[in-house]
Amino acid sequence: MNKEIYYVIAFDSTHHAIKAEKKLKERKVDIKTIPTPREITASCGLSIRFSGNFLDNVKDVLSSDTFNIKGLYRFLKTKDKKIVEKVKL
């Protein structure tokens, strides 16, 4: 069974998403800025997607500065479904 696991950080504002994007790129974390998935919130906004390989680095960056974060989420995507779990920071 093919499955894909990735993480998404949702922010309270676009400003904080852009600020976090800059900090994460400075730390050479492989990220992708995406529209916030509807599984997280119905409101529009920006989120950051990354692989689990960078989870510790991302947590480190997020704890080293002030970001208004809605949450950190783990996505498990299979052929038939998508499971979303909130992850503790």
N, C-alpha and C positions, 0 to 999 in steps of 0.2 A: 504494500500500500504506500503510495506516494504521499508524503506530508511535508508541509512547510511550517517552520516555527520562526516567528519574528516578534519584535517588540515595538511598541508605539508609545511615545510620550505625548500626552495632550496638555495644552497650555491654556491658561485663562485669557491670554491675549496674544495677538500676532507679534507684538513687540517682544514678548518673552520667548516666543518660538524662534524668532530671528536672532535674538541674543544668545540663546542656547546653541543654535546652529553654528554660529561663529565660534563659540568656545569649543564645541565638540570637534569642529574641523581643525582648529588650532592644535588639538590633541591627536590629530590623525585618526579620528573615529570615522569609520565608513557609515555615513548616514544618508538618508533621503528625506527631503522635506515634502510632505504630502498633505492633501486636505484631510481634516480630521474624519476618521471613519464613522459612519452612522451607527456602528455598534457601540461606540463610546458616547457620542452625544449627537443630538439632532441639529445643534447650532453649527454654523460654519466656522471655520478657523483652520489654523495650521498645526500640524503635528510633525513629529520626527520619527521615522522608522529606522530600525537598525537590527542587526542579527545578534543572537545571544552571545556570540564571541566577544562582543563589546560591552556586555551588561555591567561588569565591574567598573570599566572606564567611565561609562555614562553615569552611573551612580556617584562616582567620585566627582565628576564635573558638576553634577546637579547639587551636590552637597557643599561644593566650594564657593557657591555664589547664590544670589537671591533670584529665584525664578518662581513665578506663580504657576504652579503645575496643577492641572486637574487630576492627573494620575498617570501611572506607568502601567501598561497593559501587555500581556503576553497573548499572541494570536497563534492558534494551531489551526492550520488550514489543510483539509483533506479534500479528496475528490467530491465528497458529498456534503460536507459541512464546514463551518468555521466556529471555533470555540474561542471565546475571549475571557481572560481571567485578569483581574486587577492584581498587580504585584506591589508588595511593600517596598517603599524606598528606604 
